[in-house]
Amino acid sequence: MISGPGGVGKGTVVTRLREHLPDLELSRSWTTRDRRPGEDADAYVFVDRDRFVAHRDRGGFLEWNELPSNGQLYGTPVPDGSLADELLLEIELNGARQVKQRFPDAVLIFVVPPSTEDLERRLRGRGDDEESVVRRMRLGLQELAEGPALADHIVVNDEADRAAAEVADIIGSRRKRRADSGA
Ligand code: 5GP
């Protein structure tokens, strides 16, 4: 799992990471939020609330959460393949916590900004109104306080290419460790 506060640049790190590790399988989340202008149609499975809740109630998600910053639901569908296979999830911290509880072997890479000022600058750079910047910043600071205790690795996103290379190294050494242990 890759997690980290909103605005830290997880999405860019994951895009670059896939250039390092093209065979890495990425989970496609479901969400009730609207697709953003210019956003890939397959960035998420975009559904309405009724469909999301029905899928959740059938046990269709590994984890799900309602994001306090926008009131929308997000969830990781139960994968088709074996759960022992490798799968990358890009999710927020509450979801990562649920996955860790269900699958203690799951690895959490927590992406942090070089400083809280940097995070605020990035959030402001998105052009959102002041109220939502303040709300996201408050949530981000909470995630920054809670994340390290849950994380297996912490990566500073000072530069997306460098951070992606570090994440690729972590995954490489985890794969090696897993292969050596015969798991
Ligand atoms: P956005 O709406 O900006 O795409 O995503 C908002 C937040 O939801 C991000 O922190 C993202 O990592 C998180 N997120 C995306 N998919 C999932 C998911 O399936 N489960 C959870 N818990 N969080 C998700």
Boltz pocket constraint, residues with backbone or C-beta under 6 A from the ligand:
constraints:
  - pocket:
      binder: B
      contacts: [[A, 2], [A, 4], [A, 5], [A, 6], [A, 10], [A, 29], [A, 30], [A, 33], [A, 63], [A, 64], [A, 65], [A, 67], [A, 74], [A, 75], [A, 76], [A, 77], [A, 90], [A, 91], [A, 92], [A, 93], [A, 94], [A, 95], [A, 96]]
      max_distance: 6.0
